Amino acid sequence: MKLETIQIRDLSNGIVQKVDNLLAPKNSLSFSLNLLFDEVLGRAVVRQGTTLIGAQILDGANILGLHQFILSGGTKYFLAVRDGAVSASSYRLVGGTWTYISTAFTRGIKHRFLTYLDTVAIFNGVEAMSSVDVAAWFDTGGNLDIGNMPKGKFGIEWHDKVFTAGVTGNLDRLYYSSTPIAGVISWTVGNGYMDIEPYEGQGAITGLGKVPGYVLIFKERALKRWNGSSTFPDDLYSLGTPSQESVVFGKTTCFYFSSSYKKSIGFYETNGETTRKISRPIQKVVEAISSSNYTNVAGFSDGEIVMWSIGDITYDGIVYSNVVVLYHIDSKTWAVLSFPTEYRVFSQYIDGTTLKIAAGDDDGQIIELFTGTKDNITGSSNIPIQYAAHYHPMELGSRGKLKTISKIVPYTESGLGCKVFVRLDKKKGFDEKGSITDPFENEITIDENAHLFEFRMAGAGLGGITEIIGFDILTPELTESIKK
């Protein structure tokens, strides 16, 4: 019997969801796990691993804040705040060891940092303190006039002023300091505040951001802006954010998570002039985020990618834990990643001269991302990285006719052991058909008739970085009526 070969070899468009089978981009997947699409054009590459930075600070504790404090002279301090049963505590990394800084903070709330004028400030809506060497925290004096600073939940530096919001009793108010005089700002002279359209039903201020030309003021259900001389009477956008940690600066724009309405839940990008939703390709994943986790959505950008930790999700009947969604800014491709623990905060981390991505999790750990080929956490080393590529349903001609697939030939790089599954006519569950045992020649028998075929390739990284290349479908030569 003569067989026809259909090549499925391009994955450069990443994940694209909620699209008809006929219109689904041929170079995309309906879902994937732990695969990146910007590393090798056309292939899906398993993400790199993770490793601990220092030892676990406290078992079972949330990391409430994380920050790289860098002085103009080049001295660097890596700081963390972990939760506790009685109070939250701050630490700094000294010689690879997390060392306690002797000040207790209010437990159970996010702690945020700001570096300005060779000083680092820490604030949480209850306390506000600063330091120049993080050997100790002080609640008075210093270059940031910390004793007079309004005790806000959010803070940002913009146009040589410090802005803060989230002050108890004035949740719609944005405060700003003076500009520096002799390297010191003031909260009593040259300072001020503005009320950001209070009592209009858009909720309190939930976060601050910035882009060239504007301070961005996020409310629960609106996004406002200030250009340094006045606020604008109209909203920049009618969708705000529940999470300050979701607001991140990319290359020249700001990204954030919004949960304002059911159909508008997603991730957005703004330049201060316009705002657009970028998460349409992963809308099914976005809709699977638990509403109880909206306030915990946390993001990070290195200028190349933007990623957000979204907690556990259930997709196609499968539970995925500690999920991170990742957006590649230039290629506009989306990936879904899963990690051993849930990340609550992110920060840059400079190790010597190497700039790295770090995350604080829900188990008292600070973890470096995208290093090595395995995951490493307290008590578990060299955890293989599970991956999966779920292809769109394929009609292979007329949707209304039964088709036969004889075999498929899957291709991977460093992917021995990768398993191949098939689901027919969207019936429940995938059937395993075989696994890859040779770098090139792997004919896996299918011998199935169906109207729709869905293929899934899945496995665990065993050493090198696995790359999904694609596969060939071998079918009996189609009749002229089916081809038409």
Long-range contacts (C-beta under 8 A, 24 or more apart in sequence): 1-406, 1-476, 2-476, 2-477, 3-406, 3-407, 3-474, 3-475, 3-476, 3-477, 4-474, 4-475, 4-476, 4-477, 4-478, 5-472, 5-473, 5-474, 6-396, 6-472, 6-473, 6-475, 7-470, 7-472, 7-473, 8-391, 8-455, 8-470, 8-471, 8-472, 8-473, 9-42, 9-411, 9-469, 9-470, 9-471, 10-42, 10-470, 11-37, 11-42, 11-43, 11-44, 11-389, 11-468, 11-470, 12-37, 12-41, 12-42, 12-331, 12-333, 13-37, 13-333, 14-281, 14-328, 14-331, 14-333, 14-334, 14-335, 15-281, 15-282, 15-285, 15-333, 15-334, 15-335, 15-336, 16-281, 17-281, 17-282, 17-283, 17-284, 17-285, 18-280, 18-283, 18-284, 19-392, 21-392, 21-393, 21-394, 21-395, 21-399, 21-452, 22-395, 24-392, 28-281, 28-392, 29-389, 29-390, 29-391, 29-392, 30-390, 30-391, 30-392, 30-393, 30-454, 31-284, 31-285, 31-315, 31-316, 31-336, 31-388, 31-390, 32-335, 32-336, 32-387, 32-388, 32-389, 32-390, 33-320, 33-336, 33-337, 33-338, 33-386, 33-387, 33-388, 33-458, 34-336, 34-337, 34-338, 34-385, 34-386, 34-387, 34-388, 35-335, 35-387, 35-388, 35-389, 35-468, 36-326, 36-328, 36-335, 37-328, 37-331, 37-333, 37-335, 38-305, 38-328, 38-330, 38-331, 38-333, 40-467, 43-413, 43-467, 43-468, 43-469, 44-389, 44-467, 44-468, 45-465, 45-466, 45-467, 45-468, 46-385, 46-387, 46-461, 46-465, 46-466, 46-467, 47-335, 47-337, 47-370, 47-385, 48-369, 48-370, 48-371, 48-372, 48-373, 48-465, 49-370, 49-371, 49-372, 49-373, 49-374, 49-375, 49-376, 49-383, 49-385, 50-339, 50-340, 50-367, 50-368, 50-369, 50-370, 50-371, 50-372, 50-375, 50-376, 50-377, 51-367, 51-368, 51-371, 51-372, 51-376, 52-365, 52-366, 52-367, 52-368, 52-376, 52-377, 52-378, 53-78, 53-93, 53-349, 53-358, 53-366, 53-367, 53-368, 54-93, 54-96, 54-97, 54-98, 54-366, 55-97, 55-98, 55-378, 56-363, 56-364, 56-365, 56-378, 57-82, 57-91, 57-98, 57-364, 57-365, 57-366, 58-82, 58-83, 58-84, 58-364, 59-363, 59-364, 59-378, 60-363, 60-364, 61-363, 61-364, 62-344, 62-360, 62-361, 62-362, 62-364, 63-344, 63-345, 63-360, 63-361, 63-362, 63-364, 63-365, 63-366, 64-88, 64-109, 64-110, 64-111, 64-124, 64-344, 64-345, 64-360, 65-90, 65-110, 65-111, 65-112, 65-113, 65-122, 65-345, 65-360, 66-345, 66-346, 66-347, 66-358, 66-359, 66-360, 66-366, 67-113, 67-115, 67-120, 67-347, 68-347, 68-348, 68-349, 68-350, 69-113, 69-115, 69-120, 69-134, 70-115, 70-350, 71-118, 71-132, 72-118, 76-350, 77-120, 77-133, 77-134, 78-347, 78-349, 78-350, 78-358, 78-366, 79-113, 79-120, 79-122, 79-134, 80-360, 80-366, 81-105, 81-111, 81-122, 82-360, 82-364, 83-107, 83-108, 88-124, 90-122, 90-137, 92-134, 93-366, 98-366, 101-134, 101-135, 101-136, 101-137, 102-136, 103-129, 103-136, 103-137, 109-153, 110-153, 110-244, 110-245, 110-345, 112-153, 112-154, 112-155, 112-244, 114-155, 114-156, 114-157, 114-162, 115-157, 116-143, 116-144, 116-157, 116-162, 116-185, 117-143, 117-144, 117-180, 117-183, 117-184, 117-185, 118-143, 118-183, 119-143, 119-144, 121-146, 121-149, 121-155, 121-162, 123-149, 123-151, 123-152, 123-153, 123-155, 123-164, 124-153, 125-151, 125-152, 125-153, 125-166, 125-167, 125-168, 126-151, 127-151, 128-152, 143-180, 143-183, 143-184, 143-185, 144-177, 144-185, 145-177, 145-184, 145-185, 145-186, 145-187, 145-188, 148-186, 148-187, 148-188, 149-177, 149-187, 150-175, 150-187, 150-193, 153-244, 154-205, 154-206, 154-207, 154-208, 154-244, 155-208, 156-208, 156-209, 156-210, 156-215, 158-210, 158-215, 159-228, 161-185, 163-208, 163-215, 165-196, 165-205, 165-208, 165-217, 166-204, 166-205, 166-206, 170-195, 171-204, 171-205, 172-196, 172-197, 172-198, 172-199, 172-204, 172-205, 173-198, 173-205, 174-205, 174-208, 174-215, 174-217, 174-226, 194-226, 194-231, 196-224, 196-231, 197-222, 197-224, 197-231, 202-235, 202-240, 203-240, 206-240, 206-241, 206-242, 206-243, 206-244, 207-241, 207-243, 207-244, 207-246, 207-247, 207-256, 208-244, 208-247, 209-247, 209-249, 209-254, 209-256, 210-249, 210-254, 211-249, 211-252, 211-253, 211-254, 211-270, 211-271, 211-272, 212-252, 212-271, 212-272, 213-272, 214-272, 216-247, 216-254, 216-270, 216-272, 218-244, 218-247, 218-256, 220-260, 221-260, 223-270, 223-275, 225-272, 236-270, 236-272, 236-275, 237-268, 237-270, 237-275, 239-264, 239-268, 239-275, 242-294, 242-295, 242-297, 243-294, 243-295, 243-296, 243-297, 243-298, 245-296, 245-297, 245-298, 245-299, 245-344, 245-345, 245-346, 246-297, 246-298, 246-299, 246-308, 247-299, 248-299, 248-300, 248-301, 248-306, 249-301, 250-301, 250-303, 250-306, 250-329, 251-303, 251-329, 255-299, 255-301, 255-306, 255-327, 256-299, 257-294, 257-297, 257-299, 257-308, 259-291, 259-294, 262-287, 265-289, 267-306, 267-308, 267-325, 267-327, 278-327, 278-332, 279-325, 279-327, 279-334, 281-334, 282-325, 282-334, 282-336, 284-315, 285-313, 285-315, 285-323, 285-325, 285-336, 286-325, 288-313, 288-314, 288-315, 289-313, 296-344, 298-343, 298-344, 298-345, 298-346, 299-346, 300-346, 300-347, 300-357, 300-359, 301-329, 302-348, 302-355, 302-357, 303-329, 304-328, 304-329, 304-330, 305-329, 307-337, 307-346, 309-342, 309-343, 309-344, 309-346, 309-359, 311-342, 312-342, 316-390, 317-428, 338-386, 339-375, 340-375, 340-377, 340-380, 340-383, 341-365, 341-367, 341-377, 343-367, 373-461, 373-463, 373-464, 373-465, 374-461, 384-460, 384-461, 384-462, 385-460, 385-461, 386-458, 386-459, 386-460, 387-458, 387-459, 387-460, 387-461, 387-466, 387-468, 388-456, 388-457, 388-458, 389-456, 389-457, 389-458, 389-468, 390-454, 390-455, 390-456, 391-454, 391-455, 391-456, 392-454, 393-426, 393-452, 393-453, 393-454, 394-452, 394-453, 394-454, 394-455, 394-473, 395-451, 395-452, 396-453, 396-473, 396-475, 396-478, 397-478, 397-482, 397-483, 398-482, 399-451, 399-452, 400-451, 401-451, 401-482, 402-449, 402-450, 402-451, 403-449, 403-450, 403-451, 403-453, 403-475, 403-478, 403-482, 404-447, 404-448, 404-449, 404-475, 404-476, 405-446, 405-447, 405-448, 405-450, 405-453, 405-473, 405-474, 405-475, 406-445, 406-446, 406-447, 406-474, 406-475, 406-476, 407-443, 407-444, 407-445, 407-446, 407-447, 407-474, 408-433, 408-443, 408-444, 408-446, 408-455, 408-471, 408-472, 408-473, 408-474, 409-441, 409-442, 409-443, 409-444, 409-471, 409-472, 409-474, 410-436, 410-442, 410-444, 410-457, 410-470, 410-471, 411-440, 411-442, 411-469, 411-470, 411-471, 411-472, 412-436, 412-439, 412-457, 412-466, 412-467, 412-468, 412-469, 413-439, 413-466, 413-467, 413-469, 414-462, 414-463, 414-464, 414-465, 414-466, 414-467, 415-459, 415-466, 415-467, 415-468, 416-462, 417-459, 417-460, 417-462, 418-457, 418-458, 418-459, 418-466, 418-468, 419-457, 419-458, 419-459, 420-444, 420-455, 420-456, 420-457, 420-471, 421-455, 421-456, 421-457, 421-458, 422-446, 422-448, 422-453, 422-454, 422-455, 422-456, 423-453, 423-454, 423-456, 424-448, 424-450, 424-452, 424-453, 424-454, 425-450, 425-451, 425-452, 426-452, 426-454, 430-454, 430-456, 435-459, 443-474
